[in-house]
Amino acid sequence: MNKNSVQGWTRRVGLPETVGSVPELLDLMADRHPQKRFIADQLGDSATYAEACERTKRLARGFSDLGVTKGDVVVLYMGNSTDMVMCMLALGRIGAAGAPINTEYKGELLGYVVNDTGARVAVVDEELCEVFQQTRPLFDALSAEAGGKVVVRGAVNGGADLVPFHTVSTARPLHELVPTDPSSLFMVNYTSGTTGPSKGVLFSNGHVLTFAHDWTKCMGSTSDDVLYSPMPLFHTLGFILGVISTLLKGGAMQLDRRFSASQYWARAIECGATLGHAVFSMIPFLLKQPPSDLDRAHGMRGIWTGPSGYAKEFHDRFGVRIYEVYGQSEIGVATFPVDWDKVPAGSCGQPNHDRFELRIVDSTESPVGPNTSGELLVRPREPHTTMLGYLGKPEKTVEAFANLWHHTGDQMYVDDDGWYFFVDRAKDMIRRRSQNISAYDIELVINKYPLVIEVAAIAVPSEHEDEEIKVCVVVDGGFGIPAFIDYCRGALPRAMVPRYVEIVEEIPKTANQKLAKYKLKEFGIAGMTGKTYDVERGRYVAG
């Protein structure tokens, strides 16, 4: 796209700045606010806008020296840190794409995602290096034999293919930007699949910028705001709706390593936060904390995102507004309240008309009327505002955008006044501990346990805001639940370890031999029976 085309695009999509890429935006903000703090992490590493610009220029050269070029994908297996932010922004300067990976992935899951990226270079934190190196025999392009390079942030103990981070971060600055525009790839983010492996969502510069802009519009954020975020940077909330939204407004962001209900307000006060990040399951935990003088000692006015059903209770106690919206990584923010003071309890807002067309349809894709549940379909009004597709999975991209509408897979309804209400999650996706988890990924690992013949993972109700994982297993002789859970804890990320286990004689199937999971959810009460073992409480539940 030429300069006039980019300017026309930014005007049509409503961006406040006439830039067509994230690296251009950083350069602009470094010129405008050179000495203003941009980002800081929990260990005290911070950067002003000018310092961030300089650091990313050095890293851009360092990555180039490793052979990274435009269109390449680089894996970032890192915890929240200022360095991780700098790596993502630096890769954009040379037209490459960062792929932040869930730091709890290990073994088969880590191997699958790394290979799916096709990356030849990875940046790994020292404390994660052992897990990463143990998985390298499963890697393709990133294997030592294939010439893959692993940049280690911290002490390096290993072979010649391990590169110290400081040699990359202290390279001579690369001042020239590789030409990119709203249509150019900026990052790859892995979102959980519903009936298959996790898919890499291809984010263009345009998608990232408009997604972040809609967040700033919803929150009413300004250059004076300080955002406190305990969300991981491999999550779109942490990076796109955190780092990039802050960058768009010239504000400041404070990263935290992880969420702590007991320390949330203290840390918000410490950094002077005016806005906060949370997700649905975190809100009840904050409300369950004992009353404290800190409840009203902070300067925070809003949290994204939480259930609007808690909005009044939360505001009465903490003086903070909860913002409930609906969105997906593939599209961005599809609904949000136009008038926050009139939101009906349970509603996720009204259509983001400036960005999308919305339609709720039945199984034949015919539109349904008000107060009737159906699948939400979404399509953009302008190009470069939704995903480029799924990495290496063109058939899944076509499937998602069948009939030129993005199929969210989520059930919703709209009332007579135009307010949208979320009804149910996409088939086979489990929402647990603020993460969308693929049942397929859980089953892939559990099926490798020697005494499991067959497994089906389903979502069951939780006493908290999200869902819990239950696995139904057909087993061989000698199977024991304690040993099985020990295996799961060693092979799966924490959020994927099942809370409930039930031994069954068979997994029900459809006529074409697919798992009929809906039948498992009909057993007992919402899928819970007297034979369901509660791992957390160490006993069987009452069906």
N, C-alpha and C positions, 0 to 999 in steps of 0.2 A: 504493500500500500504506500502511495506517495504521501507527502505532507498534507496536501489538501484533503485527501481521502481520510486520513487519520483525524484531522480536525473536524471534518464532517461527521465522522463516526462518534467522536467524543461528545459533540453537541447533541446528536440524536439520542444517545444513551444517557445523557444527563450528567456526565462526569464533570467535576468542578475544575479539572485541569486538562489542558489540551496535550496530553501525553498518550502515546499508544502502547507503552510497555512499563513494567515495574522498574527496570533499571533507569529509564528516563525520569520516572517519578522520584526516585532516590536522589538523582543528581539535582533535580529541581529543588527538592526540599533541603538539600545540603547547601545550595546557594541561598535559599530563603531563610533558613534557620540554622546556620552553621554551628553555633555554640549551644543549641538547645538539646537537652537529653532526649534521645530517641528510645533506647532499649536498655534494660538492665536485667540481670539474672539473679538468682538466689545466692550466688557465691560472690556477688559484688562486681562482676565484670559488666561494665556499662559502656555505652558509646553515644556520643552526640551525633547529630546528623552528618557533620563534617567528618568525624572519626569513622562512622559507618561507611561513608563513601570511600575513604582512604583504605580501610580494611578490605572492603569488597574488591577494590581495584587490585590489591596485592594478591588476594586469593584467586581472583580471575586469572592472573598471570600464572600462579602456582598450578591451578588446574590445567591451564593450557600447556604448561611444561610437562604435565603427565599425559598429554595426548588427547585431552577432552576437547571436543569441537562442537560446533553448532548441531543441534539435533540429538546429541548424546544424552543419555540418562545416567546420573550418578546417584548411587544409594547412600542415604544418610541414616546410619543406625546409631542415633545419638539421643541422649536425654535433652531436656529443655536447657538451653544455654544461649548466650549471646553469640558464641561461635557458630552454633547451628544456624541461627538467623543469618549471620554473615555469609555462610556457605551457600544457603539458598539464594540470597541476593546476588552473590558473586557469580554463580552458575548462570543466572539470567543475563549477566553482562556479556557472556560469550555465546549466548544463544543455546546453552545447554539447559537441561531440566533436572532439578533435584527430586528425588523420590524418598521422602521420609518414611521410615519403616517402623511399625510398632515395636518398641524395644523389648516387649515380652515374647515376641516371636522367637522360636528356636527350632532346631531340628528340621523336620519335613516342611513345616509351614514357612520357616525362614528361607529354606532352600527353594521352595516353590516361588515365593514372592521375588527373591533376588534374581532367579533365573528368568522370571516373567519380565523383569525390567530390561534384560539384556545388557545390564551395566558391566563395564570393564573396570570401573573405579568405584570405591566405596570409602566413606569416612566413618570411622567407628570410634566411640569413646573407649578409653582404656578399660573401664570396668565391664564393658560388653565384649571386649576383644576375644576373651577365651571362648565364649559361646559362639561368636562369629567364626572363629578359626576352627572350632570343632565341627562346624557345619560345612566348611569349605569343600570337603570331598563331594558334596552334593551339588556344588556350583558348576556352572558351565563357563561362561565368559569370564567370571570372576575367580576361577580357580587359578592356583599358582601355575599349573601346567599350561594354561591358556594365556598366561602373561598378565592376569588381573592384578591390580594394585589396590592395596588397602592402606589408607591414610589413618594413622592412629593418633587420636587426640589424647596425649598423655605419654606415659613411659612406654617405650617400644621394646618388646622382647620377642624376637623372632627373626625370620629370614630377610633376604634382600627385597622381597616383594612388599614388606611392611615399611611405609614411609612416615617419618615423623611429621606431625601436623605443622610444627613450626617452620619446616622447610617450605611448606606450601603457603603458610600465612604471612611469611616475611619476604616473599618474592618481590622483585621490582614491580612497581605499580603498572598496570595495563590501563592506560587512560582512554583508549578508543573503545567505544561500544560496538559490538557486532550488531548489525542492523536487524531489528525485530519490530513487530507491529502487533496490533490486537489479535491477529490470527495465528501468531507464532506460539509454539509450545513453551510453557513456563515451568510447569511442575507435573509430577505424576503422584496421585494420592490414591491409596488402596482403600476401597470401600467394600464391605463384606457382601458376598453374593448371597442369593436366596436359595438357589437350587444347584449351585455349582461353586467353583473356587472363587476366592476374592478377585475382584477385577481392578485394574489400574485405570483410574479416571484421568484422562488427559485434559489438563487445564491450560487453556491459552492465556496469554496476557490479558486479553479482553474479558474473559470469563472471571479471572481473579479480580480484576479492577472493578467490574460492575457488581460482583458478589459483595466485595468489601464496601463499595459505595452504598449499596442498599442497606447494609448494616449500619453505617454511619447515619443514614437518613432515618432509620427506625429509632436509633438511640439518641438522635439529636446531638451527636458528638461534635466537639470543636477542638481547636488547637490547644485549648487550655486543659483538656481532659487527660487524666492518667488512668490507664486501664490495668487492673490487676487480674492476672490470668494464671490459674493452676492447671489449665488444660494442656495436654501434650501437644507439641508442635507437629506431630504426625496426624493430628486431628484437624479437620478444616476449621473448626472453631478457634483452635489455638493459633494457626498460622494465617489463614486468609482473613478470618473475622477478628484477628488480633493484630498480628504484625502489619498486614497490608492495610487494614482499616486505620490503624494508628498512623501509618506512613501517609495515607491520603489526606489526613487532617493536620499533619505536622504535630501530632500529640506525643505522648510518652506512654510506654508500656513496661510493666513490671512482670517478669516471668517468675513462676514458682515451680519447684520440682514436681509437686503433686498436691492434690486437694487434701486439706485437713479441716474438718468441721470445727474442731476446737481452736484452731489458730487462724481461721479465715479472716475474722474481723481485725485481729491484732496485726496481721500482715497487710491488710488493706489500709489500716491506719498508718502503719510504718512507711508505706510508700506514697501516702497521700492520694489514694485511689478515689476517683469520682465515678468510675464505671467498673463493673466486675463481670467475670465469666463464671458461669456455672452451667450445669445441665440438670435435667428434670430430677434425677435421682438424688442430687445434692441438696435440693431445697428442703425435703423433709429432715435430712440430717442436721441442717443448720437450725431448723425450728425446734428440734429435739434437744439442742444444747441447753444447759442450765442458763437462766437469765443472768446477764452480766452488764456491768457498766459500759462495756465495749459495744453493746447492742446499738447504742445511739451516739457513740463517740467518734464515729467515722464520718467521712464526707461523701460517701457513695450514694448516688441517686438512682441507679438502675443496674439490674443484673440481666444478662442474656444467657441462657434462656431458662424458663421454668414453666410449670403448669399454672395456667391462669386461675385454676380453682384454689390455689394457695395465695393468690395475689393480695387479698385484703388482710389475711392473717399476717403475711410476711411484711406488708407495708405498715400495719399497726404496730408491729414489734420493732422492726429495724428501720422504718422510714425509707425503705428502698422499694422501687417499683420493679416488678417482675415483667419481663417482656416475653410473651409466648408467641411464636411464629411457626410457620411451616416451611421447610426447605429441604433440599437434597444436594449432595455434592455435585450431582450431574447437572443441576439447573441453577441453583442459588436460592434466593428468598422468594417463594411463590405467594405467600400470604403473610400479612401482618396487620395489626389494628391501625386503621387510619385515625381513629379517635381513641386514644388509650383510656380515656375516662368513661367510655361507654362499652367496654368489652364485656360481653356476656361470659359468665363463668364457664370454663371448658372450651372456649373458642380460641382458635389459633389465628384469628384475624379475618381480613378481607383481601381480595386479590391485589397483587402488586401490578396494577393495570399498566403502569408505565413500562414494565419489563415484559410481561407475559399475557397470553390468553390462557384461561383455565376452562376446563370442561369436566363435569362429572358424568360418567357413562355406566351403562349396564354391561352385561357380558357380551352383547352384540355391538358394543361401542356406540350405542344410541344414547343421546343425552337424557338424563333423568330430571325430574322436577324437584322443587324445594322439599326438604325434609325426607329425601329418599337417598339411601346410602348407595354409593357406587365407587368405581375407581377414578381417582383424580388423574386427568391428563393435562399436560402443560406444553405450550410451545412459545418460543421467543418472538418478540416483535422486530428485533434487530439481530444481525449476525454477530458471532464472536461473543455471545453472552451466555452460552451453555457449553457443555463439554465438547471437545473435539471428537470424542469417542472413547471406547475402551481399548487400552493398549493390547495390540495383537489379537483382538477378538472382534473382527468386523461383523461377524454374524450376530454377536450379542448387541453391538451398536445398532444394527438394523432392527433387531427385535425390540430394543428399547424405544426406538423412534418409529415404530410401525405407523403407517398412515400419516406420517409427518407430525405426530404428536409424541411427546415423551410420556411413556407409561410409568407412572410412579410406583404402581403395584400396591398403593395404599388406599384404603377405603375411607371416604369422607362423605359428608353431606353439607348442604348449605341451607340455612333457615330462610324464612320469608324476608328477613331484613338484609340478606347478603352476607351474613357471618358464617365462616367455615368452621366445621367441627371434625376433628380427627376421630375415626372409628376404630380402625384396626391396622396392624402392621402387615407389611408384605409377607407373603407366604414363605415360611421356613427361615425368616430372619428373627433372631432373638435379640432383644434390647436389654443388656445387662451391664450394670456399673457404668452407665453412660456410653457404652459402646454398642454398635451394631455388629452382631456376631453371626457368622455363617455356620449354620448347622452342618453343612457339608464339611467344613474344616474340622469341626469336632469329630464327626464320624470318620473322617479320613485317618485321624490319629488313633482313635479308639479301636477301629477295625484292625489295627496292627497288634493289638494286645492278644497274646496267644490263646487265651481262654474265652475270647469273645467270638462268637460265630457271626452275629449280625447285630447292628445297632441302629437306633433312630434317636436323634436328639430333637427335643421339642421345647417350646416355651410354656411355662406354667406360671400362674400368678405369684407375685412376690408381696411380702408385707410392706415393702418399700415401693417407690414409684415405678421402678422398671419391672423386668421379668426375671425369673430364675430358670436355670437350665435343668431339664430332666432328661436322662438317657434311659431308654428301654433297651435291654440287652438280652439276646438269646445266647446262652453260655454253654461251655463244655464242663465236664466234671472237674472239681477242684477249684472252681471260681470262688473267690472271696472278695467281698466289697472293700475291706480295708486295703488289701494289696492292690486292688484295681484302682482305688483312689490315689494311692501312692504313685502308681504308674502315671495317672492323669496329671498329677501335680508336677511330675518330672518332665512330661512331654508336651504339656499345654500351657499357654499363658494363664495367669491367675483367673482372669475374667472368663476363661473358657472351661475351667474345671467345673464339672456338674455339681449342683447342690443336691439333686435327687437321683436315685438309681432304683430301677425296678427290673427284676428278672422276669421275663415273659417267655412263653412257649414258642411264640412266633410273632413276627412283625406283620401286621395286616398289609395287603397289597391291593393295588388297583387291578383292573382287567389286563392292563399291559405290563404288570409286574413292577410298577413303581410303588414306593413306600406310600401307604395311605395314612399319613401322619394325623390327619384330621380325626381318624378313628381313635387314635391313642389319646387325643385331647378330650374325647367324649367319655373315656373311662372314668368311673368314680365321679368326683367333683372337680370339674375343669382339669381332668387328667391326673388327679391325685387319688390314689386308692390306698387301702390298708396294707398293700404290699410295696408301697413306695417308701424307700429308705431315705431319711433325711440325714445327709452327711454332716451337716453343721450341728445338729442336735444329737446325733448318734442314736437315733431310734426310728422306728417306723411311724408313719403318720396315720391319722385316722381317716379312712376313705369316706 
